[in-house]
Amino acid sequence: MATIDSPKDIRSGEELDTAKLSAYLRQVLPEAKGVMKILQFPSGFSNLTYLVTLESREFILRRPPFGKKAKTAHDMKREYTILKSLRPDFPYAPEPLAYCDDPAVMDAPFYLMERIKGIILRKNFPKEMVLNEADVGLLCENFMRIFTTLHRLDYRKCGLESLGQPEGYVRRQVEGWSRRFRDARTPDVPDFEAVMEWLAATMPPDSPKPGLIHNDYKFDNVVLNPDNPLEIVGVVDWEMATIGDPLMDLGASLAYWVNRDDPDEVQLIRTLPTTVPGMLSRRQIVDLYADMSGIAINNFDFYYCYGLFRLAVIAQQIYYRYYHGQTKDERFKLLSFAVSVLEKAARGVMEGKGI
């Protein structure tokens, strides 16, 4: 089906050693037989994702990007461990199959997991996927239902209590992302100093109901059933998951959510189909989350501004690699524009324009 997310040829400079990988797979997965074929999923800006095919078996391989990386990011063993612990209690997580940090196999640690085959939404709905406004609304509800289900999980029962420290989480995020932005700043983007000062001055106390948070929950990280696109069958990209404040997770998610009436410059950086007729607005999403989670939300401005800033830092860290010639991926060339747009949006929240 054309709507199923499809891999492409591998980008220049991001090739894998087929012979070494094939030998490793035959060792850890004896059922993996036949000639190996490797393709790459072209979307995403962080860890690299490949489709590895051996006869009738398909695997997803995840590895860090090439070039400079944040010290605490791209931890393949951590991501693999999260999936291993989470899978029994959260069936939307892919099944992890093998982890490897042997430099004789690959220059960086990587892991393999099952492929959840289905529709992954990008900037616009696939042309084959036609939903009326009521169905689009239901898709939003299903999207948020799984989000709140994740936040309500007993992470201790899952064996993930050591994944993060909920005490001091809000402060650590504000201070940590501020430090990362200063480290990655290039001279062609805003300095964000006013935004960082505002976040530091207005941060709320820690959540009384900390939970397992995904930290990158958005439409292109969920997989839809191709036979029923209102049904979500998978949640992927767990590299930033931790234990923390669910409202910080919601703020991070809504930073990607562009409303139909947002300014033209914001529309230009839209990466998800959140302007389709029937999609809820950011305010409606917050209200829905409050209803589903039972968490009282009195003032969401801080969390949304934090989400915008955090997204700007992620974009800037990637742009830094492009700016300094550490990656040839031309998709990164215009990320400095996105960083500037996000700074303006964050200032708007600070000035009382709301979400």
Protein Blocks (a to p, Z undefined) as FASTA:
>chain_A
ZZlccdddddehiaccfklmmmmmmmmmmmlgcjddddddfehjkdcdddddehjbccdd
ddddedjddfkgoilklmmmmmmmmmmmmmkbccdfbdcfbfklpmbdcddddddddddd
dfbccfklccdfklmmmmmmmmmmmmmmmmmpcfklnopmmmpcfehklmmmmmmmmmmm
mmmpcfkbceklmmmmmmmmmoccddfbdcddeklacfklcccdfklmkbcfbdehjllg
ccddfklmmmmmmmmmccfkbcfklmmmpcbfklbghiacfklmmmmmmmmnopacfblk
lmmmmmmmmmmmmmmmmmmmmmnopacbfklmmmmmmmmmmmmmmmmmmnonaZZ
